[in-house]
């Protein structure tokens, strides 16, 4: 999947492979450090400014669960900082 900066489809800064596990969604990827935006985001990551990832997705099936919504099936589009 593409790795985007701030969910901006014009700012593809690398790629991510995703694996579903009992602990959640695991991500392994690569920043394209030759790209200025990827290098800037790498610096932010290295210094703890960026502390997590976010996903862009479309919900295909869900259901209410206590006070939240349980996602049963999604179509994952991208991963972002």
C-alpha positions as CSV (number, residue, x, y, z in Angstrom):
1,X,0.0,0.0,0.0
2,X,1.2,3.6,-0.5
3,X,2.6,5.5,2.5
4,X,1.3,9.0,2.3
5,X,2.2,12.2,4.2
6,X,-0.9,13.5,6.0
7,X,-3.4,11.4,3.8
8,X,-2.4,13.6,0.8
9,X,-2.5,11.4,-2.4
10,X,-0.1,13.9,-4.0
11,X,2.5,13.2,-1.3
12,X,3.4,9.5,-1.7
13,X,6.5,9.1,0.5
14,X,7.0,5.3,0.4
15,X,5.2,2.0,0.7
16,X,3.9,-0.2,3.5
17,X,3.2,-4.0,3.8
18,X,0.4,-4.8,6.2
19,X,-0.3,-7.9,8.2
20,X,-3.4,-8.7,10.3
21,X,-2.5,-10.2,13.7
22,X,-4.2,-10.9,17.1
23,X,-2.5,-7.7,18.3
24,X,-3.8,-5.5,15.5
25,X,-2.6,-4.3,12.1
26,X,1.1,-4.6,11.7
27,X,3.0,-2.4,9.3
28,X,6.4,-2.8,7.7
29,X,7.5,-0.3,5.1
30,X,10.1,1.9,3.5
31,X,10.4,5.7,3.2
32,X,11.7,7.0,-0.1
33,X,14.4,9.3,1.4
34,X,15.4,10.7,-1.9
35,X,12.0,12.6,-1.8
36,X,12.3,15.8,0.2
37,X,8.9,15.3,1.9
38,X,9.9,11.7,2.9
39,X,13.2,13.0,4.3
40,X,11.3,15.7,6.3
41,X,8.9,13.1,7.7
42,X,11.8,10.8,8.5
43,X,13.4,13.7,10.6
44,X,10.0,14.2,12.4
45,X,9.7,10.4,13.1
46,X,13.3,10.2,14.3
47,X,12.8,13.0,16.8
48,X,9.5,11.7,18.1
49,X,7.3,14.4,16.5
50,X,5.4,11.6,14.6
51,X,4.4,8.9,17.0
52,X,1.9,6.8,15.0
53,X,0.2,5.9,11.8
54,X,-3.3,6.4,10.4
55,X,-5.2,4.5,7.7
56,X,-7.5,5.7,5.0
57,X,-10.2,3.2,4.4
58,X,-13.8,2.6,3.3
59,X,-16.2,0.7,5.6
60,X,-17.8,-2.2,3.9
61,X,-19.5,-3.8,6.9
62,X,-19.8,-2.7,10.5
63,X,-22.0,-3.0,13.6
64,X,-22.5,-1.2,16.9
65,X,-20.4,-2.6,19.8
66,X,-21.0,-1.1,23.2
67,X,-20.3,2.6,22.8
68,X,-18.2,2.2,19.6
69,X,-18.5,0.8,16.1
70,X,-16.9,-2.5,15.3
71,X,-15.4,-2.7,11.8
72,X,-16.1,-6.1,10.3
73,X,-14.8,-5.5,6.8
74,X,-13.0,-2.5,5.3
75,X,-11.3,-1.7,2.1
76,X,-7.9,-0.2,3.0
77,X,-6.7,2.6,0.6
78,X,-3.5,3.9,2.2
79,X,-1.4,4.4,5.3
80,X,-0.3,7.9,6.5
81,X,1.7,9.7,9.2
